[in-house]
Amino acid sequence: MFRKFSNHLTMKPINMLKLGRLVKNQSSSSSLDDVVVEIDVSRGGAGAGETDDEHSLRLSMVLSLCSQELVTTLGNQHSALELAFEDLDVDNNGRVDRHEFEALFATAMQHNNLKNMNNDVIIPAAVDALMEDAGVPQGVDYVTKEQFLGMFERNPELMCCFEDEQTLIKRRGSVQEYTFDRKQPFNVLDPEEEQDNHQVWSKTTRWKNSRTRWIWTGLWILANIFAFTYKGIKYARRDEAMDVFGNCIIVARGSAQCLNLNCSLILLPVCRHFLTWLRATRLRFVIPFDSSLEYHIYIGMAIAVFTTTHVAAHICDFHQFAHAEESDIFALFGDKLGDKIPESKGGRWELLLSTRAGVTGIIMVVCILIAYPFTLKRREKFNSFWYTHHLLLIMILALCIHGTANLLDPCQSVYWVIFPLTLYFWRRLQRETPSCSQIQVLAADVLEDDIVRLKLSKPHSWDHVVKAGMYGNINIPEVSLLEWHPFTMTSAPFEDYIEFHFRKVGDWTSEAFQLVNNCATAKIQESDDEEKGKLKEESNEMSVRTVHPDTVRSLTVKLEGPIGASSQGFSDHPIVVLVGAGIGVTPMISVLKQLVFAPGRMKRTFFYWTTRDPANLKLFEQLVKKIYDSDPNNAIRLRHFLTSMKQDDRDLGSVLFHHATRSKHQRTNFDIVMGNHVRHQVEIGRPDWKKELTSIKMESKDLGYNDCGIFLCGPQKMADAIDDVSFDLSKADPNFHFFFTKETNYF
């Protein structure tokens, strides 16, 4: 085994292979002293003259990863603890002083990616907590050997840093099982009964999760089958059409009818305001509004399939038309194609392609050929996708003209698409009106981690329609005149302003960030000395660069909304789980504010926020304090996870640091990392969703509820993990069900 570690004093890499060989060579040693003496001999003698590397090698025996082989060689874990104490006692005064623990914790924080935190405050607080847990009297700045060993005896889980990997895995499993709120498994059926009912429960769970989506998908498929069949049978019975075009006309007309149907449906999922209005009614329980973007994609794929089928069938029709008898052509078309039909095959092809239907058909095919390939590169080339996607509006307009010549049937297409087309263009035109453009910017800030905060005046039209969890489309003309981008709100309906937070991740957000950042920086440079000092002091304290009010008034921001989103479904569940990843926490913050202000039917809310940057935890610190102060019944449970942190359970410094923070929080509800009193503690790594949801399920059943709503705004990988766990737990217990919803990434 070869691994590198950092010594708590020298920060030098440790070659564990060298240490392992040294211990292996001493496997026949009869005592601990023999091993230590041999280490001293191998480094050329111990004492004040030893080099940093030699000292690191000695300390690595207890401060770095220790395998079970090493513990066995030393004799037992008690001997390892004694050696750990001796090596922590760098001053050789028979005790571990405060500065020695501080050096150890400084290295531990670097290992855990916490080096950018306020270490001058966190490290002394962690040392105080550790000494308090060890039983050190007040006013004493050191830990004796008896106190050190006693702390490990009272907390046997700390011994994990002296175990091998296999033992560590077993201990982790047993600890997780022990820390569940319930010791009994949630599935109390006999194995045979569980096996018999497995398939039944699985189908029932899938039906509960997806029944509305399956029903509407089935209706859509049946509608396409009916449209194709109805039109195909109609033309199969028209002898004059069959004489000219043959059987291909059946396929061409059937696919044309399906295109009319799907082109009328393709715009409905993007009529956001219409769907928001419907979502506010009881229809939200029977229509899968959260799957609107998914249906938009499916319908778009159907349009591509039916367009290909229609074009291929018409190529066959043209071939048949070129060989048809002139009398049959006049019997079908009359004089709609003119008084004379060309004799040549090429002339007849040209005749059909030059008609209104032929020209608009070519336009529609060209629009599809240009726009559809960019749908596959939506994330990589969003601007190209956005602009080319509008060619499909031209395609739908061409469809309205396509059948106006009434060659075979009276025009129908315009009647299919007129309603959704009117809904769509009405809102697109409305957002260019002064009601959208005259939005006052109240404040603009640049926060840590390249996050922009915009605080806008609340339009009067939003007063009675905005709900927690909704989002709005923002346009900043100085960045782009045409681009509107959706962002979820962090403000709540009862607040008299609209607030957004977004991170610099793409072209548009990068330019918006640069615009606000330049305004903030420019104003600081132009301020007088007193004002500049005030702004600088605020910036150092909160890591916020605020745009001066005079500059804010010059910013132009357009706003469209409010638009419904899946997160606003929280009000339909008494037990709610809110999950936000990174900046995806914004809709959940809006929901939390609303729940604190007006809980409604909510009985329990479990809020999970995962973030890679510890500084993000300061973004909504005031809200956390407000929840802590205004929720005496602990109905809202807050959990924060730092996913960038790495807790090595086999590193003594990490183990002691995290033990100190946990013990401090258990005694006083004070979180050392966040620096305030909270009911929850910042935790390390990713949540164990099976453990978390199992605990939530048992608590929900204790309260008398048999379902729970989970709402996520985060990456697809996290969504898949939560969906799988919630499905398995729901499948295992027919008396409880998790309803999982992921926030849709609208374009």
N, C-alpha and C positions, 0 to 999 in steps of 0.2 A: 504494500500500500504506500502510495506516495502522495502527500498533500502538503500544501503550504499554509502557514498561519502567521499571524503577527503577534509578537510578544507585547505584553501590556506596557512595557517600558521603552523598549528599543524599536518597536515596530519593524523588526527584521523578519524576513520569511524564514520559516522553519522547514527543514527537510525531514519529514517524518520517516522516510526510508532509512536515513542514517540512525535515527533514534531506535527504530524497530530492530535493525541489525545489532545495535548495541545491547538491547534488552535480550534478544535471542541468544546472543553469545553468553549471557549471564543466566541462562535458564536453570543452571545447576546451583546457583547461589543459594546459600542457606539462610540468608537474612536480608532485610532491607538495607542494612548498613553496607553489606558487600556490594550491592548494586550501586549505591550512591558513591562509595569509594571508587568503584571501577569507572564510573562516569567522571569522577574527579581526575583519575589517572589518565583516562583517554583524552581529556582536554588539556593535559599538561599541567595539572594542579589547579586548585581552587584558591580563591582569595581576591583581594582588591584589584589585582593586576589582570584579571580575566577580561577577555575581549567581549564586545557586545554579542557576537555570534555565539561564543562559548556560554555566555550567561543565558542567551535565548534558548540554547539547547538544554540547559538545566531546567529552566522554567517551563519548557514545553512539555515536560513529563506530566505536569498537572494542569497547566493552563490551556493546553491544546487538546486535540482529540485523543483520548486514551482508550485503547482497545481492552477487551477482557483479558487478552494474553498479558498485557502489561500489569493489570490489576492483580492477576494471579501470580505473576512473577514477584510483585512487591509484597505479596503475602495475603492481603485482604483490603477491602475498601477503607477500613479504619486507618490502615497504614498509609493509603493514598491520600486520605484527608489530612493526616498529620504532615505528610510531605507537601501537600498543597498549602497548608498554613505556613510552613517554614519558608516556602518560596515566595509567598505573598509578603512575608516579613522581610522585606529587602534590607531594612536597617538592622536586622538581627538583634532586636531588643525584646524578643519574646512576645510580641503583639503585632497586630496589623493596624497601623495608624490610618487616619482619615485620608491622607494624601496618597497612600498606597492603594486604597479602594478607589479613589478618584482616578488614578492612573489606569487601574484595571477596567473601570467602567468607560473611560474614554476610548479604549481600544474596542470594547464590546459595542459601543455605539457606532464606531466606524464599521465594524463587521456587519452591523444591522442597517447600514445605510442611513444612519441618523446623524451623520457628522455635520449636516447643515442646520440642525436644530439649535436652540439656545442652550448650548452645553454648559455655559457658566451658571445656569439656573437648574437645569435638569440633573446634572451629575451630583452636585451637593445635595439636592433633594432626594435622589436615589440612595446616596450614602446614608443620609439621615434615616430613611425608611429601613434600610438594611440593618443599621445599628439598633434601631428601635425593635425590630423583629428579633434580633439576637439577644435582646435583654440588656443593652448597654444603658446605664443610668444617664440622666441628663447632665450635661456639662463634661462628659467623658468623651474623648475623641479617638478611642481605639477599641479594638475587639480582642479579648483574650482567647487563648486556645480553647478553654472550656466553653466559652460562649460560642465560638465558631463551630466546634463539634456538636454542641447542643442544638444549634440551629439546623444542622443536617439531620440530626436524630428526630427532631420534631417535624421535619419536612422531608420524608424519605424520597419524594419525587425529585429532589435536587440531586440525588445520586445518579441520575441518568447520564451525567457527563462522564461517568466512569464505567459505562457499559459499552458492549459491542453493539453493532448495528442490529443484529437479529434480536437481541434482548431489548434494545430500544424500541424496535417496531412493536414487540409484544407489549411493552409497557405503555406505549402510546395508545394501543388498542384498548387495553384495560382501563386506562385513565379516561378515555373518551366514553367508554361504557359506564364507568362509575359516575361521571359527571352529568349523565342524563338526568332530567327531572324525574323520570320514572325508571325503576329497575326492571319492571315487567316489560316484555316485548309487546309491541302494539298488535301483533297478530297472535291471538290466543287460540286459534283453531288447531286441531290435530293435524299432523303432516298429511295424512291421507285425505282428510276433508279439505285441506288447503289445496292439494293437488287436484281434487275433483272440481273445485270451484274456480281454479285459476283462470281458465279460459273464459268463463262466464263473467268474472269480475273484470278481466282485461277488456272484454268487449263493452261492458257497461261503462268503464272508466273512459274509454275512447269515445263512446257515444256522448257522455256528459261533457267532455272537453270540446268536442267538435260537431255537435249535432246540428247547430244552426248553419255552420259552414257546409256540412255535408248535404243538408237539405237544399240549400240554395244552389250549391254546385250541381246537385241532381236535377233541380228545376231548370237550370241553365242548359245542361246537356239535353234534357228532354225538349226544351224549346228549340234548340238547334236541329234536333232530329225531326221534330214536327215541321219546322220551316222548310227544311230540305225536302222532306217527303211530300208535303203539300204542293210545293211548287213543281217538283219533279213529276208527280202524278198529273198535275194540270197540263203540263206540256207533252207528256206521253200520250194524252188524249187529243192533242191538236195535230190532226193528220197533216195539215199544210206545213206546220213547222217541222214535223218529222220528215216530210218529203224533201225539204231544203237542207236541213242540218243533220238529220239522222239522230242517233241516240245521244250524241254529244250534247245536244241542246238540253236534255234532261239534267245532266251534271252541271252545265253552265248556269241554268236558271235556278237550280236548287242551291248551289253555292252562292249565287247572287242574293238570294233571299236571306241566307245565313249572314252574308256581309251586311245587309241592311240591319239585321237584328243586332249584330255585334258592334257595328259602328254607332248605333244608338245607345248601347250600353257602355262603350269605352270611355265616354266623357263623364258619366255619372260618378265614378269613384273619385274624380278630380274636381267635382263641384263641391268644394269643401264646406262652404257656408250652407248649402242645401243639406248636406249630410249632418252638419252640426245642429241644424234645426230639427232634423228627424231624430238625432241622437238624444235630444232633450225630452222626447216623448217615450211612451211605453214600447215603441218599436225597437228600442235598443235591446230588448230581450229576445226579439225574433229575427232581427237583421244583424248579420256579423259586420258591423261598421269597422271594427278593428282590422278586418281582412280586406279593406277596400283596395289598398295598393296591390295586394296579392291577386285580387280579381282583375284589377286593371292589367296586370301582367298576363294573366291567363287569357283574357279577352284579346289582348294584343297578339298573343301567339295564335289564337283561333283566327284572327283576321289574316295573319300571314299564311296560314294553311288554306283558308278558303279563297284567298286571293290567288295563290298558286294554282289551286284547283280550277278556279274560274278562268284564269288566263290559259291554262293548258286545254280546257274544254273549248274555249273560243278559238284556239288555234286549229283544233279539229273541226269546229264549225266553219271557219273560214275556208278550210280545205274542201269541205263538203259544198259550201256555197260556190266555190270556184268551178265545180263540176255539175252544179244543179241546172235543171231546165229553166229557161227564161220564164216560161208560163207558170212554173211552180213558184218562182221568186215573186212575180207580180201577184199571184194568188195570196201570198203571205204578206207582202209589204204594200201592195197597191202602188201608188205613185210616190211613196215616201222616199224612195231612193232615186227618183228622177224618172223621166219618160223612157230612158233607154239604159239597158244594162250592158256593160262592156262584154265583149266576147272572150277576150284573153283572160287567163287566170290572174296575171299580175294586175290587170285593170280592175278586176273584181276585188282583189285584196285592197288595192288603193281606194276603191270606192267605199268599202266598209271602214277603213282606217280614217278616212277624211270626214266621216260623219261626226256629229256632236258627241255621240257615245264613244266613238273611236278615239277622238282627241282627248277627251276627259279621262278615258281609260288609260291612255299612255301617261298622262300627267300623274294619275294616282299610282301607277306602277313605279314611275321614277321617284316619287316622294318616298314610297316604301323602301325602295332599294337604297336610297341615301340615308334615311333615318334609322332603319332597323339595325344595321351593323353597329351604330354607336350606342345602342342600348346594352350591348355586351361590354362596353368600356365606360359605363356610367360613372364609376368611382374614379377611374384613372383619368378620364378626360370629361369632366362634368360639363364644362362650358360647351364643348362640341356636342355633347349629348343634348344639352338644354336647347341650343339653337336649332339643331337639326330635328329635334322632336317636334318643333312647331311646324315643320313641313307636313306633319300628319293632319294639322288643322286645314291646310290647303287641300289635302287629300279628301277630307270630309266635305269641304265646300265643293270640290269637283264632283263628289258623289251626288250632291244635291242637283247638279246640272246634268249628270250622266244620263239619266233616263227621260229628260224633258222632251226629247224628240219623239217619244212614244212610238218607237219602231215596232216593238212586239207587244208591249203592255202600256197602259197609262202610267205616268211617272208616280213612283211610290217612295223613293229614297228620301226626298225632302221631308215627307211626313214622318218618316222614322226618326230623323235626327234633329228636327226643328226644336223640340222641347229641350233636350240636353244641351244643344248648341246655344240656345238662347240663355239658359242658365249660366253656362260657362262664360260667354262673352259679356253678359251683363255684369258679372262680378269683376272680370278683367278690366272692363272699362270704368267701373265704379271706383276701383282703387287708384285710378289716375285723377280723380276729382279732388277738389280742395279739402274735402272731409278727411282724406287720407294723407294729403301732403302737408297740412297745417298741424303737425304734431310738435309740441314744444319739448325740447330736450331739457330735462331738469338737472341732470347730472351725468357725467361720463368719467369713468375711472379705469385705470389700468392696474390690475391686480397681479399677484405673483402667478407664476406658471403661464404667463402670456394670456391672461384672461381679461376680457373687456366687460365692464358692467355699464349698461345703459339704463337710465331712469327717465321714463317719458311720462308726459301728462296723459291722464286717462280720458279717452274720448267719451262724450256723453252717451254715445250709442252703445258703449260697452257696459253701462251701469247695471243693467238687468239681465244681461246675457252671459257675461264672463263667469267662468267657473274654474275652480282650482284644477290644475293639470292641463289646461288648454295651452295653445301656442299661437303665435302670430307670425306673419310674414313681414320681414323688414327689408326696406330698400334705402340705401344711402347713395344719392345721386353723385356725390363726389367720388365714390368708388366705382359705381356702374349705374347707368341710367335704366337699364332693362332688367337687371338681375334682382329677384326677390328671394330671400332665403328664410326658411322657417326656423324659429327658435322657441323653445318652451319657456314659459314665464316662471320666474321665481317669486313674483308678487302674488298675493292672495286677493280674492274678489272684494274683501272688505277694505282693502287699502285704496287710497285715492290716487294711485299712480300705477304705471306698468313698468316692471323691471325685468331685464334680460341679462343673463350671463352667457358668454360664449368664448371658446378658446380659439386661438390661432392655429388652424389645422389645414386650411386650403387656401386657394388663391384669393377668394373674396374675403374671408375672415382675416387673412394676413394683411390685406390692404386696409381693411377696416381697423385692425389693430394698429397699424402704422399711422393711420390718420389720427386716431385718438391719442396715441402715444406722442406724436409730434406736437399736437395741440397742448398736451400737458407739459411737455418739456419746454416748448417755446414760451409758455406763460410763466414758468418758473424762472426762465432766464430774463424775462422782461420785468419781473416783480422787483419792488424795492427790497432793501436788505431785511427789513422787519418781516415782510410777508414771505420772502424767500426762506427765512429761517423757520417760520411757522410751517410752511409746506414741507420743508425738509425734515422737520421733527416728526410730522405726521407720517411722512413716507418711511422713516426709519422704524417708527413704532408699528405701523400696520402694513408696511410694504405696499402702499397704495400711492399711485401717481394720479392726482386729481386734476381734471381740466378746470381752469378758472371759470367762474360763472359768466364773465364777459365773453369768453371764447365759446362756452357751451351754447350760448344763444345764437352763435353763427353756424352751428352744425345743423344740417338739414337731414331729417330722418322721416321716411314714410312708413306707415304702419297699416297693415291689413289684418283683420281678424274680428273677434276671437274665433279660433277654429278648434273644433272638438278633437280630443285625443283619448287614447285608451285609459290613461291614468285617471280621468275623471269618473271612471266606473267604481272608484273606491267607496262611494256612498251606498253602493248596493250590497256591501258586505259588512257585517258587524266585526269580523276579524280580518285585519288587513296586513299584508306584508308588502312593504315598499322597498325596492332595491334600486340603488343608483350607483353607476360605475363612473368614477371621474366626474367630468362636467355633466354627465348624464343624470346627475342628482337634481338638476334644476326643477323638473316637474314635481319631483317628490318633495322638494322644499316648499313649493306652492301648496301641495296637499297637506303637509305638516302644519303650515301656518293656519290653514283653514280648520284643521282638526283641533288645534289649540284654541282657536277663536270660537268655533261651533262644532263640538264633537258629533252631534247628530246621533245616529244609531250605533256609532262606533263604540265597541267595548274594549278592544285591544288593537294597538297598532305596533308592528315590529318594523323598525326602519334600519336598513343595512346600507352603509355607504363604504364602498371600496375605492381606494385611491392610491396611486403610486407615490405621490408627493406629499410629505407630511405637512407642508405649508398650506395645502388646500383645506386642511382641517380648520384653519382660521377664517375661511370664507364666510361661514355661517355660524360663527361662534356665539354671536348675540342671540340667535334663534335657539341654539342649544341651551343657553342659560335661561331663556324665557320658558322653554319647555320644562326645564328642571325646576323652576320656581313655581310654575302654574299647574303642575301635574302632581299633586300630592298622592294620588291613588296609583301612580306608576302605570297608567293606562297606555302610555306611549313609551316603548322600549327602543332606545337608540343604541346602535352598534356601529363602530367605526373600525375598518380594517385597512392596515397599510400593507398593500400587496408587494411593495418593493423591498420590504424588510425581510431579512433572513435570520430566523432564530435557529441557531445550531444548539440542539439540546445536549451536545457533547462538549461544548466549550464552557468552561467554568465562569468566565466573565459574563457571557450572555445569560447563562442560567441565573446567576446571582442578580444581574441587573433586572431581568424580567420578574424575578421573585420579589425584588424590592418594590417595583412598581405595582405588582398585584397586591402585595400585603398592605401597601399604603392605601390603595383604593378600597380594599375590603374593610379597613378600619375606619376610614374617614371620608370615603367617596371622592377623594381627591386624585385626579389623574395627573401624574407627574409630567407625562409627555405633552398633554394639552395645556397644563398649567391652571386648571380650574376644577371646581367641584361639579361632578357629573355622576349620574347613576351608572353610566357605562364607562368602560375603559377602552382606550385604543388598543386593538388587538393586532396580532402579527400574522401575516400571510393571508391566504384566501379563506373564506368561510367554508366550513364543512357542512354543506347543504343538507346532507342526510341527517346529521346530528341536529342542525338548527331547525329544520322543518319537522322532524320528529318531536322535538320539544314543544314547538308551536302547536302541533296537532294535539298533543296530550293536554296542554293548557286550554286549548279551545274546547275540547271535550269536557274538561272539568267545569268550564263556564256554561256548558249546555248547548254548544253550537256544533253543527256537523259539517260545516264548510268554511273555507277560507279563500280570500282573493289575493293573488300574488301579482304585483305590478312591477315590471322591470323596464328601466331605461339604461341599456348597456350593450356590450358586444354580443354577437351571435353565439360565441363560444360559451359565455356565461348563461345565455338563454337556454342553450341546449342542456347544460348541466342541471339547471333548476327545473327545466321541463321534465327531464328524465327522472329526477328524484321525486318530484311532486306526483308524477304519473305512477311511479312504483309504490309510493306510500298510499295513494288513492286506490290503487289496484289491490293492495294488500288488506285494505279495510273497507268493506262495503258501506260502513256507517259514517264515513268521513270522506270529504272530497276537496281537493285543491283545484281552484280555477286559476290558471296561469295566463297572463297576458303580457306581451312585449310591446313596448312603445314602437310604433312604426316610423321608419326613417323616410319621411315624405320628401319628395323632390319639389 
